Amino acid sequence: MSLKRNPAGGYILLAANWKAYPVDVAYTVSLLGQSGNIRLLFDRNKTYKVEKGGFSDTIAAMDTRAYAITADIGATTPISICVNVKAHPEKTDPFYAAVALPDSGVPGKKNLIRNPGFEECSVPGMPDYNSMFNIPSERNKGWRIGDSRGVDLDIAVDTNKPFEGKNCLRMNAGKGSSFLRFYLDPMVEHPTQFVFSAWVRGNGTPGNKVQFFGPGTDGKKSYALTNEWQRIHQVITLPAPPHDGSYYGFYIRKGTVWIDAMQFEKGTEPTDYEK
């Protein structure tokens, strides 16, 4: 909860609900009149009726509010804010209450990669547990990310002919280079062999290749792509802790590549893909 002076006049009352369930909130703020209306910032159609110097609202799980208050008082005048909250844990949102998978990998599965097929996207177009970025050759363009509903986006979750499921990931090098990476830190007590694999396809651009990167991978080895899905893999030896860095992923410099069905498992040969 925070009260800020609005440069456009009046004040902005900020509130956030960090719980996984909704809450009913009743505010009493000394700078409010006995009646009137409070406007929700960025949504002029949403207002709250002021009664007896206060107003009420319901804030959904993990939601925020910015209330615009019209008032003009001295800069040194004390302002009191009273907040009464009624929680509704019986309405817990299972999405926000879900426990995140550990960095060591998916428990009880041979495939340690979290969200290996890019099916889970809490934010549209952004696959959970993965980070994506593009570095254009022109420095002033910055990094670009997005989803497949937009245009001119270099990296996006894509529904165009995935290898399995509903999604795959599209990486376009554009005029620079593109990366997909995820964090994984398997708990090993001694040097252990793993095999890192994925299904990939390209767009026919001459020199269209993809590379693995991460601890133990051969960063100089690249894999030529075709227009058809093919499985590539690389055997790595993960040293016992401590070791430097646990980010793995893919890197391209030319053309476009689609990636799906990633797998990181013990051994030297990839086995059947496990979601």
N, C-alpha and C positions, 0 to 999 in steps of 0.2 A: 504494500500500500504506500502511495507517495502522492503528494500534492505539489504541482508545479505551476508557476505563473505562465500563462499563455501569451506569447508575443503579440497575438492578434487581439488580446484583451480578455480579462477574466482569468480563469484557472482551469487546469486539467487534473482530474483525479484519476490516478492510475491504480489498477487492481489486477491481481492475477490469482488464478486457482491452480495450484500445482498438484492437487490431488487427482486420483484416477476416478473420481466420482463428482457429480454436480453438487453445488452448494447454494443455498438461499442466503442472500446477504441483505441486511438492513443497515443503511448508512445514516448517521446524523452528523451534519457538518455545520459548524457555527456560522460560516459565512453565507449559508443558504437562508432565503426568506422563509416565511411560514407557508408559502404556496408558490406555484410556478411550475416550470418544466426543466429537466436536465436533458441535454442532447448527447447522444453517443457520437463521439468524434469519428469522422469518416463515413458516417451514415446519418444524414440529416433527417431521414424518415423514422429513425428510432429515438423515441423520447421516453422520459420517466417522469411521472407526476410527483411533485414535491408536496408533502403534507407534514406540517408541524416541524419544519426544518430538516426533513429527511426524505429518503426515497429507498425503494427496494429493487432488487434484481435477482435473477438466477444465473449463475455462471457455470457453464458446462465444464466437464473434466478437461484440465490442461488448457483452459481458455483464458483470455485476457479482456480487459475493458479499459477504455479511455473516455471518461465522462467530461464533457465541456460544461463548465459552470460559469454563468454570467454573474459577475460580482466585481465590486471595486472598493477595496479597503486599503488602509494604510500598510505600507511595507513592513512596519514593525508591530502591527496588530496581531496578537496571538490567535491562532486558529485551532479549535479543538475538533477532532474527528473521532467518532465512536462507531465501531463496527460490530454488529451481532451476526453470527454465522450459524446456520443450521445445515449440518452435513447430511448427505444421503449415500452412505457407503453401500446400502442395499441396491443402488443403481450403478455400481462400479462398472466402468467401461472395460471389457476384457482386453481390448487392444492396448490400452495404457497400463493395465495391470500385469500384462505379460512379462515374464522374467526374460531378460536378454540372455542370449547364448554366450558362453564364456569365450575369451580370446584364445583359449587352448584348443578350441574346436567343438564340433557338435558331439555331445556326450552319447556314447553307445552306438555310434555309427562309424563305418569304415571311412566314409567321406567326411573329412573334418571341416570342409568349407561351409560357412554359413551363407544361406541363400545362394546356392551354387548355380541356379538356373534363372536368377533375376526375377523370380515370380513375386517376391514380397517388396512392395514399394509403399512405405508409409507416406512419403511425399511423391506425388505423381511424377513418373519419369526418373526417379532417383532410387536405385535398388538399395535396400537395406544392407548394411555391413560392407558396402563398397563405396569407394570414392573414385570420381572420374574427372579428368581435366585435360584440356587442350592447351598447348603452348604455341601460338602462332609465330611465324617468323617475324611479323611486324609487331614490335613490342607494345605499341600503343593500343592494340586490339584487346589485350587482356585474355584471361581464361574464359572459355565459354562452356556451359553445360546446359542441359535442358531435357525436355521430353519430346517424343515423336509427334506431338500435336503442333509443335512450333515449326519454324523455318530456319534454315541456315544454322543448324545446331550441329556441332561436331561430334558430340557423344550423347546417346540417348537410349533408353529402353525402347525396344522396337518389337512390333508384333508381326513383322514381315518374315514369313516362313521360318519360324524358330525350329531348332532341331527337335526340341521336346517342350511340352507345356505351352503356355500362351505367350511367353516373352523370350527374347534373346537381347543381346546388347550390341548396338551398332557403334563403331568407332570410325570416325573420318579424320584422316590426317590433315586435310585442308592444305594450307600453305605452311604448316608447321609439323607438329608431332602430337600424338594422343596417347594417354595412359589410362589404364584401368588398374586399380590396386585395391587390395583388401589386407587386413591385418590378421595374422595367424601365428600363434606361438605354442606349438605342441609341447607338452611336457615330456621331455626325454632325459634320461639319466646318463646316457652315453651316446656317441655318434650313431645315428639311425638313418637308414635309407628310406626315402619316400619317393613316390612318383606323382608328379604334377601333370594333369592332363586336362584337355578341353576339346570341344568340338568347335571348329572354325570354318568359315568360308569367306571368300573375297569378292571383289566386283570386276575382276578382269584387268585392272590397271597394271601395266608393265611394272615389274619390280614390287608388286604387292606382296608384302611379307609381314609376319608377326613374330615377336620375340617374347619369351618369358623373362621375368626378372624377379629377384628375391634372393635371400641367403641360400647359398649352395647351387644356384642356377648358373648356367653358362650365358652370361649377358651378351656374348658375341654371336651366339647361335641363333639363326633365324629360320623360319619355316615358310616356304613358298605356298601361296594360296591359290585355290581354284574357285570356280563358281559353285561348287558342290561342297556339302558338309564333309569334313574329314577330321579325324581325331589326331591331335598332336600330343606328345608327352615328353617329359624330361625327368630323368632320375636325378635326385639330389641327395646329398648326405647332410643332414641337419646336425650340427655339432651340439654337444651338451652345453647347457647354460654355464656361464653367461656367453651370449653371442650377440653380435651387432645386428640390430634390425630384424624385424619380422614382417615386413611388408612384401607381399607377392603380387604379381599381376602381369599385364601385357602392355607391349609398347609397339607402336607402328609409326612409320615415317611417310608412307605413300599409300594413296588409295583409301579404300574402305574395307573394314573387316567386321564380320558378325561373329560373336562369341556366345557359346551356350554350354550348358552341362559341364561345368568345371568340376574337377575332382582332385583331392589331395589325400593320398592314402599311403600306408606303409607298403613297402615292397619295391620291386624293380619293373613290374609290368602293370599297366592299367587294367583293372577289372571292369565288369559291367557297371555303368553309371548308377549311382544311388542318390536320389534327391535328398 
